[in-house]
């Protein structure tokens, strides 16, 4: 099997699974319980929060454990919007965000909020001047993804944050789900107020993640009923999930230090090889893009047909975000980059991990080349 859909989810690391099983079996008590076993569970949760803070170079009280990216984005965006709507009801985001951001913003529109969607260039990068011009006296939030989940484009969060800091009543939220462990982001110095990450993108478990919320930032909780997670995310804590997430985070940070250059080299080779196949157009830019995502189109060929042909050889790739991959409509991201309908509706995403081997990529390219040649013969 050759698994190249790591932006959708990753295979859990064995150490992460063992941590989850051990904590679930040994420290199963409710951390809010006042007996000794509950106290031990609470201490372990506090230790996990402290370790996460150290790994992300932030304060312990700035860590909120969540169930992953979708919840984190909802808690951040709705939390700011509902808490600070007296200041204004204008939000700025981009036209290439994950559905958990775009659909959250669509939901807020029903509550009277106004959303400005920044456009991008053909490489998926926003224009900083356009963002500056979009800021109004009633703007309360900017929400921008660090690494695009489809084509891998990296936004300059530090530059965006430097602009956001000029407006004390404005908050900056960053979806860092695809960048975590692969593209560094210094939360403390980048002007970020809220940041979402997810466990299952870094060989952790589904249903785990955290939201960084800078000290002093107040959000309206989406849930009520308990004081857990500082009252911002009440509900019995997933202790085993939090510990397992921190284990995955530690492993991801270690891999980033030792192996990210190798991942960039594999991406470069893959882009060159795939681009040489007749009929293929590359959507991922070579520069300013993450090391693990390569996205291309084969105009005139339905991507689901290619995916199924590769799947028959146990090679697994995808099209768009897993949350919208079952939709046969054109990619919103590719359309925002200015590509025509044929190109925007024929995209294929290859996403690697630190476990991916060069030999696997060579086999993928050969299988892809054969599949495209077969389909072109059939279409004649």
N, C-alpha and C positions, 0 to 999 in steps of 0.2 A: 504493500500500500504506500502511495505517495500522497501525503496530506498537505495541500497548499491552500487551505482556507482558514489560516490562523487569525485573520482579522474578524472572522465570525466567532470563533472560539478556539481555544488551544487545548491540547491534551493535558490534563492535570498532572503535575509532577508527583512522583511517588512519595517524596518527603512531605508534600502538602497533604496528600491523602492520609498518610500516617498520622500527621499532626491532628487532622480533623477527627480521625477515628479515636485517637488516644484521648483528646479533650472531651469528645462526646461520651466516652465510656467512663472516664475518671472524674471529670468536673462537670457533671450533668446538672448540678443544682442551679436554681435561678439566682443570678448575681444580685438580685434585689432582696433575696431572703436574708433574714437577720441571723440565722444559725451559722455554725462554723463552716459547714460545707458551702453555704451561700457566700460567706465571707471570702473563702478561698477562690471561688469563681469570680467574685468581684475584683479581687487582687490580680487575678490572671488577666481579666479584661483591661484593667488599668495598665498592666505591664505591656499588653499588646498595643494599647493606644500610645504609650510612651515610645515603644520601639518603632511604630509607624511614623511618629513625629520625628524621631532621630533620622530615619531613612529619608524623609522628605524635607528635613532641615526646617521644620516648623515647630510650633508649640503644641504640647500635648492637648491642651483644651481647644485647639483648632481642628481636631480630628473628630468627625462624626462617622461612625460605621453605618453603612447602608447595604442594600441588596444588589448594588451595581450601578451601571451607567444610566439607565433609564430613570431609576428612582433619584439618583443624584442630580441629574439635570432638572427633573421636575421640582425637587425640593429647593434647589438653588434659584431657578427662574421664577417659579410661582411664589416661593418664600419671599424673595425680594419684592416682587410686584405687589403682593398683597400687604406686606408690611409697610411699604413706602409709597403707596399709591397717592397719599395726600400730597407728596412732592411733585407728582406727575405720573402720567400713564403712557410714556413713550419708551419703547424698547428698540434697540438696534441689534440686529443679528445679520447673518449672511444667507445667501441663496443656496449654499452648499452644505448646510448643517445636517446632522443626523435627525431622523424622524422624531426622536425623543425631545429635540429642541424645536423643530419647526411645528410639530403638532401641539406642543405645549404653548407655543406662541399663538397658534391658531385658536386654541382654547381661551387664551387670555383676551383675544380680540372680541370674543363673545361677552366679556365682562367690561368692555369699553376701552381696552388698551389699544394703542396704535403701534404697529410694528413697521420698522424700516428694514428692508432686506438689501444689504450691500451686494453689489454685483462684483464679479471677479474677472480677471483676464483669462486668456486661454490656458494658463497654467494653474488656474484655481486660486490665485492670490488676490486678496482685496487691495484696494487703493487706499492708503492711509489718509490722503487728502480728502477723498470722498467720505471716509468715516468722520473726519473732523467736521466737514460741512453738514453731516447728518445730525450732529449733536445739537440739541435744543435745550432751552431752559427747563423743559419738563421731561428730559431724558433721565431715566433712573437706572437703566441697566444696558450694558453691552455684553452680548453672549457670543463668543467666537471659538470655534474648534481649533485646537492646536495643530493636529494632524488629521487631514481629511481621510475618512474611513474608506473611500472608494479609490481615489487616485493618489493618495499619499502626500499631497501638498502640505508643506509646513508654513503656517502663518507666523509672522514675526511678533510674538506675544510681548516681548520686552518693549518694542516700539509702540505697540498698541497700548500697553500698560502705561507708558510714559505720557501718552495723550490723556488717557482716562484719569490719571492722577491730577491733572489740571482742573478737574471738576469734582470737588469734594463730596457732592451729593449724588455722584454717579458711581455705580458698582460695575466691576468687570468680572464676568464668569467665564471660565475656560473649560471646555470639554477636552480632557487630556487622556481619554480612554485609549486611543490608538497610539499615543506618544509614549505612554508610561513604559519605562525600561528600554526604550529605543531612541527617543529624542529627548534630550535633557531639558528640563524646565525648572528654573530656580524660582519657586513660589514666593519666597520672602523678598526678592529684589525685583520682581517683574511687574509689580503693581496689580497682582491678581487678588481679588477679594474672595472668590469662591472657585473651587476646582474639583471636577468630577473624575474619578478613576474607577476601574472595574477589575475584579479578580480573575475572571475567566479569560481575559485577554493576555494574561501573563502566566499561564500554566497554573492558575489558581482554580477555585471552584465557582460554578455558577451560583448566583445568589449572594455574592460577597463583593465588597467594594468599600469606598469611603468618599466622603465629601470634605474637602478642606474648606473651612470657613474662617477667614481672618478674624482675629480678635477684635471685638468692637462692632462687627457686622451683625445686625439683627435681622432675622428672617421669621416669617410667619409659618408655624409648623403646619404641615399638611395633615398630620395625625394629632389627635389629642387623646390623653388617657394614660398618664404616667410621666415621670420625670426623667426617664432614661435619655441618654445622649444629650444631656444638658437641657432637656425639654423640647429640643428641636426635632427629635426623631423618636418619639416614645414607642414603647412596645418592648416585650422581653428580648433582651439582647441575644443575638446569635453568637455566643461565645466561641464555639468551635469554628464557626465561619470566620470570625474576626482573627483568631489565632492563625488559622490556615491562610488567610489573606496576607497577613504580615510575613508569614514564611515565604509565600510566593513573591511578595514584594522584595524581600531580602535577596532571593535567588535571582530575580529579574535585574536588580541593581548590580549584583555581582557579574552577571552575564554581560550587562551593558559595558562595564569597565573592560572586560577581557575579549569580547567577541563582536562588538558592534562594527568594527572596521571590516571584519570578515563578511558580515551581513551586507554592508555597503558594496563590497566587491562583488558578491554574488548578485546583487541587484543590478549593478552595472553590466555584468556579463549577460544576465537574463534579458535586460532591455535591448542590448545589441543583438543577441541571438533571435529574439522574437521579432524585432524590427526588420530582420533580414528575410522573414517569410513573406512571400508575395501576397498582397491583399490585406496585410495587417497594418494598422496605424496605431502608434503609441499615444496613450493619453497621459501617462505619468511622466512628468518632466524629470530629466536626469538630475538637475540641480534643485535645491530647495524642496526636496521630497524625502520622506522617511525611508529607512533602509530595508523595510520588509514588504512594501507594497509595490506591485507592478500591475498597471491596468492598461489594457489595449482593446481595440475594437477590430472586428472583421466585418465591415459593412456588407450587407447582402446575405449574411448568414445569421440565423437565429442563435443567440448565445446558449439557450437551453439545449439545443441540439448538440452543440460542441461539448457542453458540460456532460451530457449523457454519454456521448461517445468516449470521452476521457474517463468517465466513471466506470465504463465497462472494462477499462484497463486498470481499475482501482487507482486512478489519479483524480484527486478531488480539488476543484477550484470553484469559483462562484461568479456572480455578476455584480450585484450591488451590495449594500448593507444587508445582512441576514434578516433584518426587520422588514425589508421591502423587496427581498430577492424573488418572492413568489409573484410579484407584480410583473406583468409583461410590458408595462409602459416604459417609455424612454427614461434614461437616467436623468434625474433632476440636476445632478452635479455636472454631467457632461453638457446638458443644455445650457447651464449657467456659464460654462466655459466658452459658449458660442458655437458648439459643434452642431451639425445638421442632424435631422431625425434619424437617418440611417446609421450614422456613427454613434449617436446617443442611445440607440436601442439595440446595439450589438456589442456591448462592452463585456469584457471578461476580466475578473480580478484574480490575480495570483498573490497570495500573502504568505510570507515565510515566517519562520521562528528561528531561534538560535539552534534548534535541533535539525533544521533543514540541511541536507547535504548537497554538494555540488553535483554529484552523480544523479541525484533525484531530479534536479533541474534539467540536466541534459536529457534524461529520459522523457521528461515532460515536453521539452521543445521538440524532440523527435516525434512523439505521439501527436502533438498539436499540428505539426507540419503535415503528417500523414492524414489526419482528420480533415484538415482544410482542403487538401488536394482531393480527397474522396468526395467531399461535399461539392466542390467546384465541378467535378466530372458529372456528378449526379444532376447538377443544376443546368448543365449545357443543353 
